[in-house]
Amino acid sequence: MRYELFLEYYQQMQDILANNTFQEYGIIGLFLNSLLSATAIPLPTEILTSALLIGGENIFLVGIVLIAGSTIGGILNYFIGFGGNKIFNRFKQNKNKKNTENKKKHNKLLDKFGWSAIFFASWIPVLGDLILISAGAKKMKLVKFSFFMITGKIVKTIVVVIGLGSLF
């Protein structure tokens, strides 16, 4: 019985990771896929993008939907970091040296590369999402953050959609 349950869960995860679930919904599925992909859930958007382009979907519509979903996901990451930092500090019982050392390691990449880390965060799976969460936790300026993040996501989307569009 447990083996069948394991196989069922395994098949469901395979369907999600293969984007079969999102593919059934077309452009709306692509939006949800890019939104979830931009919030530290490692779902590849390129597979569904390829499938939609092969299916004859408009290249501009695919690009706009990818930009919209990933941008909203990036903004959500910022606010997760911004609000999460307050919640974490409220429930934290005591500050010790270990906690401050972990915070320093967590923001190391963001401190080293600054705003360029925000720009290139869209190119780095999972770690890029953590960079955006760190930016919120550091309370970086939202307007400047949005500019660099959206610009990075637009450049990545253009490269991916035009690259995949030229293949198909």
HELIX and SHEET records of a PDB file:
HELIX    1   1 ARG A    2  LEU A   17  1                                  16    
HELIX    2   2 ASN A   20  GLN A   23  1                                   4    
HELIX    3   3 GLY A   26  SER A   37  1                                  12    
HELIX    4   4 GLU A   46  ILE A   54  1                                   9    
HELIX    5   5 ILE A   59  PHE A   91  1                                  33    
HELIX    6   6 LYS A   97  HIS A  106  1                                  10    
HELIX    7   7 LYS A  108  PHE A  113  1                                   6    
HELIX    8   8 TRP A  115  PHE A  120  1                                   6    
HELIX    9   9 ALA A  121  TRP A  123  5                                   3    
HELIX   10  10 LEU A  127  ALA A  137  1                                  11    
HELIX   11  11 LEU A  142  LEU A  167  1                                  26    
END                                                                             
